[in-house]
Amino acid sequence: MIQPEKIIIADDHPLFRQALLGTLKLKLTQTLWLEAQTITELEQQLSDHSDSDLVLLDLHIPGAHGFNTLIHIRNHFPQIPVVVVSAHEDHETIHKAMGYGAAGFIPKSTPVDDIYNAIGQVLLGNIWTPEAYSASAPMQDNNNIAERVASLTQQQYRILMMFAQGMLNKQIAYDLHVSEATIKAHATAIFRKLDVRNRTQAVIAISQLDIAEVQLQDN
């Protein structure tokens, strides 16, 4: 298997993350592992290490908002393949993840040896999904909103995620070290790109890319 130089693992569950890292580090001895527990940390890692070979992404990492983060990464860092690692194993979730640009989908119940093999396949440029998955089912048409989300700049996307958290312009301006006027200008651009009129409509629009809730012990 190729020895990748850098892999980013974005997962907020320390037990799963450390167990996975502990095993993979024994096999990928030359790889630098970069960790992120939130979307903010992930964005920083991507910014600092845009030459990474792979991102292992938990769809439920805080601030991810369903498939929005996957779409954002694929648009702004198309050179980095993304493998979704998730407690969701239903056909629809896998199908959407692959449709939105994931190079692979690994259920968290997957044996470690299979995870290692999946990573190897993706690093070779192949696609990896669970054996039981079939790509034949039609995908629900959310491509329009996905394209609109993908059109946002990194700063606009960051602000949109803050809108989704219910943060006020003043709070966002403080956190991003810019003026409220700048946030309002970004908001106007965001609303135009999403074809909505206000924050509420923007949050409703991106909710189309949420993951269907299922009964599991994930978060």
C-alpha positions as CSV (number, residue, x, y, z in Angstrom):
1,M,0.0,0.0,0.0
2,I,1.1,3.6,-0.7
3,Q,2.5,5.3,2.3
4,P,0.6,8.7,2.3
5,E,2.4,11.7,3.7
6,K,-0.6,13.3,5.4
7,I,-4.1,12.1,6.4
8,I,-6.6,14.3,8.2
9,I,-9.0,12.5,10.5
10,A,-12.0,14.6,11.4
11,D,-14.0,13.0,14.2
12,D,-15.2,14.3,17.6
13,H,-15.3,10.9,19.3
14,P,-11.9,10.5,21.0
15,L,-12.3,6.7,21.7
16,F,-13.1,5.9,18.1
17,R,-10.5,8.3,16.8
18,Q,-7.7,7.1,19.0
19,A,-8.6,3.4,18.5
20,L,-8.5,3.9,14.7
21,L,-5.3,5.9,14.8
22,G,-3.6,3.4,17.1
23,T,-4.2,0.6,14.6
24,L,-3.5,2.5,11.4
25,K,-0.3,4.0,12.7
26,L,1.1,0.5,13.0
27,K,0.5,0.0,9.3
28,L,1.1,3.5,8.0
29,T,4.3,4.1,9.8
30,Q,5.5,7.0,7.6
31,T,2.2,9.0,7.6
32,L,1.6,12.2,9.5
33,W,-1.8,12.1,11.1
34,L,-3.6,15.4,11.6
35,E,-6.7,15.5,13.8
36,A,-9.8,17.7,14.0
37,Q,-12.6,17.5,16.4
38,T,-14.7,20.4,15.0
39,I,-15.3,22.0,11.6
40,T,-13.2,25.0,12.7
41,E,-10.3,22.7,13.4
42,L,-10.9,20.9,10.1
43,E,-10.9,24.1,8.1
44,Q,-7.6,25.1,9.8
45,Q,-6.0,21.7,9.0
46,L,-7.1,21.9,5.4
47,S,-5.8,25.5,5.1
48,D,-2.5,24.6,6.6
49,H,-2.1,21.2,4.9
50,S,-3.8,21.5,1.5
51,D,-1.3,18.9,0.3
52,S,-2.9,16.2,2.4
53,D,-3.5,12.9,0.7
54,L,-6.8,12.1,2.3
55,V,-9.5,13.3,4.7
56,L,-11.4,10.8,6.9
57,L,-14.7,12.7,7.7
58,D,-17.3,11.9,10.3
59,L,-20.5,13.5,9.0
60,H,-21.5,14.3,12.6
61,I,-18.5,16.3,13.5
62,P,-19.7,19.4,15.4
63,G,-20.7,22.1,12.9
64,A,-20.8,19.8,9.9
65,H,-24.6,20.1,9.1
66,G,-25.0,16.9,7.2
67,F,-23.5,16.8,3.8
68,N,-22.7,20.5,3.6
69,T,-19.1,20.1,4.8
70,L,-18.4,17.2,2.4
71,I,-19.7,19.4,-0.5
72,H,-17.6,22.3,0.7
73,I,-14.4,20.3,0.9
74,R,-14.8,18.8,-2.5
75,N,-15.4,22.2,-4.0
76,H,-12.5,24.0,-2.3
77,F,-10.0,21.2,-2.0
78,P,-10.8,19.0,-5.0
79,Q,-7.3,17.6,-4.9
80,I,-7.9,15.8,-1.6
81,P,-10.1,12.7,-1.7
82,V,-12.7,12.5,1.2
83,V,-13.7,9.2,2.8
84,V,-16.8,9.4,4.9
85,V,-16.6,7.4,8.2
86,S,-20.0,7.3,9.8
87,A,-22.2,5.4,12.3
88,H,-24.9,5.7,9.6
89,E,-24.9,2.7,7.4
90,D,-28.2,3.0,5.6
91,H,-28.2,2.9,1.8
92,E,-29.6,6.4,1.3
93,T,-26.8,8.1,3.4
94,I,-24.1,6.1,1.5
95,H,-25.7,6.9,-1.8
96,K,-25.9,10.7,-1.1
97,A,-22.3,10.8,0.3
98,M,-21.0,9.2,-2.9
99,G,-23.2,11.4,-5.0
100,Y,-21.8,14.5,-3.3
101,G,-18.3,13.5,-4.1
102,A,-17.0,11.2,-1.5
103,A,-14.3,8.8,-2.7
104,G,-15.4,6.2,-0.2
105,F,-17.8,5.4,2.6
106,I,-16.7,3.4,5.7
107,P,-19.3,2.5,8.3
108,K,-17.9,2.7,11.8
109,S,-18.8,-1.0,12.3
110,T,-16.3,-1.9,9.6
111,P,-13.4,-4.2,10.8
112,V,-10.1,-2.3,11.0
113,D,-8.4,-4.5,8.3
114,D,-11.2,-3.5,5.9
115,I,-10.8,0.2,6.8
116,Y,-7.1,-0.1,6.1
117,N,-7.9,-1.8,2.7
118,A,-10.5,0.9,1.9
119,I,-8.0,3.6,2.5
120,G,-5.5,1.8,0.3
121,Q,-8.1,1.6,-2.5
122,V,-8.9,5.3,-2.3
123,L,-5.2,6.3,-2.3
124,L,-4.8,4.3,-5.5
125,G,-7.6,6.4,-7.0
126,N,-10.4,3.9,-6.7
127,I,-13.8,4.1,-5.0
128,W,-14.7,2.1,-1.9
129,T,-18.1,1.3,-0.5
130,P,-19.4,-1.6,1.7
131,E,-20.0,-4.8,-0.1
132,A,-23.7,-4.7,0.7
133,Y,-24.1,-1.3,-1.0
134,S,-25.5,-1.0,-4.5
135,A,-25.3,2.3,-6.4
136,S,-28.2,1.5,-8.6
137,A,-30.9,3.4,-6.6
138,P,-31.8,6.9,-7.9
139,M,-30.5,9.7,-5.8
140,Q,-32.9,12.3,-4.3
141,D,-32.5,15.5,-6.3
142,N,-30.8,17.9,-4.0
143,N,-28.1,18.7,-6.5
144,N,-29.3,22.3,-7.0
145,I,-28.8,23.3,-3.4
146,A,-25.6,21.3,-3.3
147,E,-24.3,23.3,-6.3
148,R,-25.3,26.5,-4.6
149,V,-23.5,25.6,-1.4
150,A,-20.5,24.6,-3.4
151,S,-20.4,28.1,-5.0
152,L,-19.9,29.8,-1.6
153,T,-16.4,31.1,-0.8
154,Q,-14.7,29.6,2.3
155,Q,-15.6,32.7,4.4
156,Q,-19.2,32.7,3.1
157,Y,-19.5,29.1,4.0
158,R,-18.0,29.7,7.5
159,I,-20.6,32.5,8.1
160,L,-23.4,30.4,6.8
161,M,-22.6,27.7,9.3
162,M,-22.6,30.3,12.0
163,F,-26.0,31.4,10.9
164,A,-27.1,27.8,11.3
165,Q,-25.9,27.9,14.9
166,G,-28.1,30.9,15.5
167,M,-25.2,33.4,16.0
168,L,-25.9,37.1,15.7
169,N,-24.0,39.3,13.2
170,K,-22.2,41.0,16.2
171,Q,-21.0,37.6,17.5
172,I,-19.9,36.5,14.1
173,A,-18.0,39.7,13.5
174,Y,-16.3,39.4,16.8
175,D,-15.2,35.8,16.2
176,L,-14.0,36.5,12.7
177,H,-12.3,39.8,13.6
178,V,-14.3,41.8,11.0
179,S,-16.9,44.5,11.1
180,E,-20.7,43.9,11.3
181,A,-20.9,45.7,7.9
182,T,-18.6,43.1,6.4
183,I,-20.8,40.3,7.8
184,K,-23.9,42.0,6.4
185,A,-22.2,42.2,3.0
186,H,-21.3,38.5,3.1
187,A,-24.9,37.7,4.2
188,T,-26.2,39.5,1.1
189,A,-23.9,37.5,-1.1
190,I,-24.8,34.2,0.6
191,F,-28.6,34.9,0.2
192,R,-28.1,35.7,-3.5
193,K,-26.1,32.5,-4.1
194,L,-28.6,30.3,-2.3
195,D,-31.5,32.1,-3.9
196,V,-33.1,33.0,-0.6
197,R,-34.1,36.2,1.1
198,N,-33.0,35.8,4.7
199,R,-31.2,33.7,7.3
200,T,-34.2,31.5,8.1
201,Q,-34.6,30.6,4.4
202,A,-30.9,30.0,4.1
203,V,-30.9,27.6,7.1
204,I,-34.0,25.8,5.7
205,A,-32.3,25.5,2.3
206,I,-29.1,23.8,3.6
207,S,-31.2,21.5,5.9
208,Q,-32.1,19.7,2.7
209,L,-28.6,18.3,2.9
210,D,-29.0,17.0,6.5
211,I,-28.7,13.3,7.2
212,A,-31.9,11.4,7.9
213,E,-32.1,10.6,11.6
214,V,-31.9,7.0,12.5
215,Q,-31.8,5.2,15.9
216,L,-28.1,4.8,16.8
217,Q,-25.6,5.5,19.5
218,D,-23.6,8.0,17.5
219,N,-23.9,11.4,19.1
